[in-house]
Amino acid sequence: MSILIKIYLSFLKIGAFSFGGGYAMIPLIKREIVNNNNWITSKELIDIIGISQMTPGPIAINSATFVGFKVAGILGSISATLGVISFSFILVSIANHYIVKFKESYIMKAALAGMRPALIGLIVSVFLSMGSDSYKDIKSVVIGIIILGLLITNKIHPILIIMISGLLGILFYGLIPI
């Protein structure tokens, strides 16, 4: 099978089975792209997610584009991007007619009420599985605690958080020899 088709099908699967936005996709991206296909490492995935947060657009599409490019260049990025959006595009096109009808449905509200806590569980699982790749020493733990404190106490834009993280990295890993 062509690598471009494999990239498309992998991201089609990710796009089809990820509900809740880009962060909900991270466990599936990790399993499909890092574990199953070995196209990138966990560390590279963390870097790609960070870059995806800084660039305009949805994190899922940005991540797919970066991974596709890393694996197969420009055609890989196009293949991954088309794969990750295909299912949503088809689903929205079909559902558009019925969305108003089901918006107030008790069953729809109940299903969404069940999905919301599951999304938090997915995000926590990403933290636990990727945390071991990110928190290797006391400096990284301190940076994580500082950023968590900033996020909890302030409404800081993700781009600013990433910039602060970079500055802390320069400070802790480049300027202060601990």
C-alpha positions as CSV (number, residue, x, y, z in Angstrom):
1,M,0.0,0.0,0.0
2,S,1.3,3.5,-0.9
3,I,2.5,5.5,2.0
4,L,0.2,8.3,1.0
5,I,-2.8,6.0,1.2
6,K,-1.6,4.6,4.5
7,I,-1.3,8.2,5.9
8,Y,-4.8,9.1,4.6
9,L,-6.4,5.9,6.1
10,S,-4.6,6.4,9.4
11,F,-5.8,10.0,9.8
12,L,-9.2,9.1,8.5
13,K,-9.5,6.6,11.4
14,I,-8.3,9.3,13.8
15,G,-10.7,11.8,12.4
16,A,-13.6,9.3,12.4
17,F,-13.2,8.2,16.0
18,S,-12.2,11.4,17.8
19,F,-15.0,13.4,19.3
20,G,-14.4,16.5,21.3
21,G,-11.8,18.4,19.3
22,G,-8.0,18.2,18.8
23,Y,-7.0,17.3,22.3
24,A,-9.4,14.3,22.3
25,M,-7.5,13.1,19.2
26,I,-4.1,13.0,20.9
27,P,-4.5,9.4,22.4
28,L,-5.6,8.1,19.0
29,I,-2.8,10.0,17.2
30,K,-0.3,8.5,19.7
31,R,-1.6,5.0,19.2
32,E,-1.9,5.1,15.5
33,I,1.1,7.3,14.5
34,V,3.6,6.6,17.3
35,N,2.8,3.1,18.5
36,N,1.3,1.3,15.4
37,N,3.2,2.9,12.5
38,N,6.3,4.2,14.3
39,W,6.3,7.3,12.0
40,I,7.3,9.6,14.8
41,T,8.4,9.3,18.5
42,S,6.4,10.3,21.6
43,K,8.8,13.3,22.0
44,E,8.3,14.4,18.4
45,L,4.5,14.2,19.0
46,I,4.8,16.4,22.0
47,D,6.8,18.9,19.9
48,I,4.2,18.7,17.1
49,I,1.4,19.4,19.5
50,G,3.2,22.4,20.9
51,I,3.9,23.8,17.4
52,S,0.3,23.1,16.4
53,Q,-1.0,25.1,19.4
54,M,1.1,28.1,18.2
55,T,0.0,28.1,14.6
56,P,-3.4,29.3,13.5
57,G,-6.1,26.7,12.9
58,P,-7.5,23.7,14.7
59,I,-4.9,21.6,16.5
60,A,-6.1,18.4,14.9
61,I,-5.6,19.7,11.3
62,N,-2.3,21.3,12.2
63,S,-1.0,18.1,13.9
64,A,-2.1,16.0,10.9
65,T,-0.4,18.4,8.5
66,F,2.9,18.4,10.5
67,V,3.0,14.6,10.9
68,G,2.1,14.0,7.2
69,F,4.9,16.4,6.2
70,K,7.4,14.6,8.5
71,V,6.5,11.2,7.0
72,A,6.1,12.0,3.3
73,G,6.7,15.7,2.6
74,I,4.1,18.0,1.1
75,L,2.0,15.2,-0.4
76,G,2.0,13.5,3.0
77,S,0.7,16.6,4.7
78,I,-2.1,16.9,2.1
79,S,-2.9,13.3,2.6
80,A,-3.0,13.5,6.4
81,T,-5.0,16.7,6.3
82,L,-7.6,15.3,3.9
83,G,-7.8,12.1,6.0
84,V,-8.4,13.9,9.3
85,I,-11.2,16.1,7.9
86,S,-12.9,13.7,5.5
87,F,-15.2,12.0,8.1
88,S,-16.2,15.2,9.7
89,F,-17.0,16.8,6.4
90,I,-19.2,13.9,5.3
91,L,-20.9,13.6,8.7
92,V,-21.6,17.4,8.9
93,S,-22.9,17.3,5.3
94,I,-25.3,14.5,6.1
95,A,-26.3,15.7,9.6
96,N,-26.9,19.3,8.6
97,H,-30.5,18.5,7.6
98,Y,-31.2,16.8,10.9
99,I,-29.3,18.9,13.4
100,V,-32.1,21.2,14.3
101,K,-34.5,18.3,14.9
102,F,-32.1,16.5,17.2
103,K,-30.7,19.5,19.0
104,E,-33.3,19.4,21.8
105,S,-33.5,15.5,21.8
106,Y,-33.3,13.9,25.3
107,I,-31.2,11.1,23.8
108,M,-28.7,13.6,22.2
109,K,-28.4,15.5,25.5
110,A,-27.9,12.3,27.4
111,A,-25.2,11.1,25.0
112,L,-23.3,14.4,25.2
113,A,-23.5,14.3,29.0
114,G,-21.8,10.9,28.9
115,M,-19.2,12.0,26.4
116,R,-18.0,15.1,28.3
117,P,-16.5,13.2,31.3
118,A,-15.0,10.7,28.9
119,L,-13.2,13.6,27.2
120,I,-11.6,14.6,30.5
121,G,-10.5,11.0,31.0
122,L,-8.9,11.0,27.6
123,I,-7.0,14.2,28.4
124,V,-5.8,12.8,31.7
125,S,-4.7,9.6,30.0
126,V,-2.6,11.7,27.5
127,F,-1.0,13.5,30.5
128,L,-0.1,10.3,32.2
129,S,1.2,8.5,29.1
130,M,3.1,11.6,27.7
131,G,4.1,13.0,31.0
132,S,6.7,10.3,31.5
133,D,8.3,11.5,28.2
134,S,8.2,15.2,29.2
135,Y,9.1,15.1,32.9
136,K,12.6,13.7,33.0
137,D,14.2,15.8,35.6
138,I,13.5,18.3,38.4
139,K,13.8,21.3,35.9
140,S,11.0,19.9,33.7
141,V,8.8,19.3,36.8
142,V,9.4,22.9,38.0
143,I,8.5,24.3,34.5
144,G,5.4,22.1,34.5
145,I,4.3,23.4,38.0
146,I,5.0,27.0,37.0
147,I,2.9,26.7,33.8
148,L,0.1,24.8,35.6
149,G,0.0,27.6,38.2
150,L,-0.2,30.2,35.5
151,L,-3.0,28.4,33.8
152,I,-5.0,27.9,36.9
153,T,-4.7,31.5,38.2
154,N,-4.7,33.4,34.9
155,K,-6.4,33.3,31.6
156,I,-3.3,33.2,29.5
157,H,-3.4,32.5,25.8
158,P,-1.8,29.2,24.8
159,I,0.7,31.0,22.5
160,L,1.9,33.0,25.5
161,I,2.1,29.9,27.6
162,I,4.3,28.2,25.0
163,M,6.5,31.3,24.8
164,I,6.9,31.4,28.6
165,S,7.7,27.7,28.5
166,G,10.4,28.3,26.0
167,L,11.9,31.1,28.0
168,L,11.8,28.9,31.1
169,G,13.5,26.2,29.1
170,I,16.3,28.6,28.0
171,L,16.6,29.8,31.6
172,F,16.7,26.4,33.3
173,Y,18.5,24.4,30.6
174,G,20.7,27.0,29.1
175,L,21.5,29.7,31.6
176,I,21.3,28.1,35.0
177,P,23.7,25.1,35.3
178,I,22.0,22.9,37.8
